Amino acid sequence: MKAKYKCGAEAVPKVQATHNCSSTWRAIVSVWDKVIEGMQWNIGNGRTVRFWSDNWLPSGILLQDVVTQQIDSALASKPVDHFSDGNGNWQLQRVLHLIPESIV
């Protein structure tokens, strides 16, 4: 359905009704805001979730929107797993200066 109604490739698609869409699609569009409110990220192994630019935190913020200084371009595209040790423990020493203490 994402492809048929051209919702994009993002994890959370942008949905909208079209003049010739099915009644099922129209129903999905009508409740989509509620569906989004109930969504949660499943980080899994952390390899596909972008640490800075994906909306993966329970607070709903994007880390790129609250950083205290510009993120180095090599660091900006790193996934969540880059900031953990493989056992689920955070390894944030290199970026703590970029994230406000209230977020950490």
N, C-alpha and C positions, 0 to 999 in steps of 0.2 A: 504494500500500500504506500510505503514511503516513496518508492520509485514512481508509482502511478500518479501520485499527487504532488510529486516534486518537492519533497520536504527537506531536502538537503542531506548531507552526510554526517551532520553532527549527532552526538549521542542522544541529545534531546531534540527531536525534530521540531521545526516550525510548521504548524499545521494551519490550514485555512480552507474554508469551503470554496468551491468553484460552482459556477452556474450549472454544470452538468455532473456533479459528484453524486455518488450513491447515497442512499439514506443512511447506510452504516457509517460512511465517512462523515456525513453531516452530524451524526450523533456523537462521533468521536470528537469532532471539532467543538461541539457545544459543551463538552465536559473537560476539555484538555487542560484548562487552568487548574482544575481540581486534581487531575492526574499528576501534573507537574508538582503541585504542593506536596503530594504524598511520595514522591520519588526520593530515593536515597542512592548514593553511589555505592557500588560494590568494588572496592579497590582491587581485590584479588591479589595478583602478584605485583601490582603497581607499575607494570611496564607500559600500559596504554593510557594511563591517566596523567595528564600534564600537571605537574606540581604547582606552577604559577598561574596558568591560564584556564584550568578547568574548575568548575564549581563543585568541588568534592568535599569541602568542609561542611559540617552540620550547620554552621552559622549562615551558610549561603554566600559568603564573601569569596571574591577571587583574590588570591594573594598578590597578584600583580597590581591590584587596585589599592593596596594598603602598604606597599613597601616604602621604606624610609629613604631609599635612594634608588637610582636606576639599576636594573638587573643586567649584569653582563650578558651579552647576546649568546655566548656559549652555554650559560647557565639557564637562560630563559626558556629553552625548549625541553629541559630535562623532565623525565617522568618521575612519579612519586618514588619508585624503587631506587632511584639514584640517591635519595636522601634517607635510606634505611640500610641496615647491615645484613639483610637477608633473613634475620630472625624476628623481624617485626619491631626492632628497636630503632628509633630515630637517630640519625646522624646529621644533626643540623649545625654543627659547630661552624662550618664555612659560611652559613647564611643567616645565622642568628642576628647579625647586625642589620640585616635587611628587613626583618619582620618585627613589627611592634610587639613589645612584651605582652600586651593584653591578648594578642593573637596566639603567641607561643604557648 
